[in-house]
Amino acid sequence: MKVLHIGKKGNMERYSAPESYLAQVETADAYVGLAAEEYLALAGDADFIVVDAVGQVTAELMDGMPRLRLIHSEGVAYNGIDLQAARERGIYVCNCQGANARAVAEQAVLLMLGMLRDVRANDRAVREGRQIAVKEGYMQRGDLRELSDCAVGLVGFGSIARCTAALLRAHGVEEIYYYKTSALPPREEAELGVRYLPLAELLGRSDIVSLHLPVNENTAGMADRAFFASMREEACFVNTARGELVDDEALIEALESGRLRMAGLDTLDHEPVQTDHPLLQIPEALANRILFSPHIGGITAASFRRSYAMIWEDIQAAAQGRVPRRVVNPW
């Protein structure tokens, strides 16, 4: 049995438990972004592919791997894998749903707190010797808010959003709204401390709106001009999901108009982000109202260990002729 790993070299060994199925397979490491023929030259005889969540697995690559049984994302996202092509060829596609849920939820709450306390500007103020002036300004205006003062809307309500809701409750947030294609049963909502709202109503009632959705044909670019126009004035916006969910020009306009107080972004469209990205070219006054992090929400060591436990469980199932547990392209 052979595994083609498309991702960071050494991750499989670094994050797999000693007793995992890794010991029973041959592995070949390759970087993300190579041409199909390069992957085939390295491991065209592989039975399995394990691919970085931002990597691509095309029909062309599948056609060159006659023994391929399973393609497994290292993360939750799998939009770079041609699901239809895999289904037509009888190849399972799996992901690590839930493995990084707590890690990404922590990042979402971190960005929320960072915006409410304006950590970017306040860090700079102390470094520039303006500590007292800034502190007195907050005291006079009375505009420094706690998370528990806010209503928070979660757009999408999978495992990450559920963890986010739990962390928000721990911070004393009492108004937690969520939107998904269908509402949960009332009893489950009560247990989770959340309330379903239609999207437009959620946007209009939330002081903080946080995205927790996969990218697909229905969600790509959903945070557009209409989305931001529906948000409460001076609200904060968080994206720890996928950059492709957001129309960058619409986000810039919402910041310019004052509709948004701040945006906290762990992910951007067109990654890896270069210095000519539209959100990095805006005037300094607007730049101060965006808090970035480098797409690190889901890459804690603990989340990688959980991911590889899932990956080896699914690979072992496929190797033994069983249906893997986490198939996302059933047929």
FENVEN-V74641 format. One record per helix or strand of 3 or more residues. SS is the DSSP state (alpha for helix, beta for strand). FROM is the first residue (numbers start at 1). TO is the last residue. If there is no record, write none. Layout:
# FENVEN-V74641
SS,FROM,TO
SS,FROM,TO
This chain:
# FENVEN-V74641
beta,2,6
alpha,11,15
alpha,21,24
beta,26,30
alpha,36,43
beta,48,51
alpha,59,63
beta,70,73
alpha,83,88
beta,92,94
alpha,101,116
alpha,119,127
alpha,131,141
alpha,147,149
beta,151,155
alpha,159,170
beta,175,179
alpha,186,192
alpha,199,205
beta,208,211
alpha,225,229
beta,235,239
alpha,243,245
alpha,248,257
beta,260,265
alpha,278,280
alpha,284,287
beta,290,292
alpha,301,319
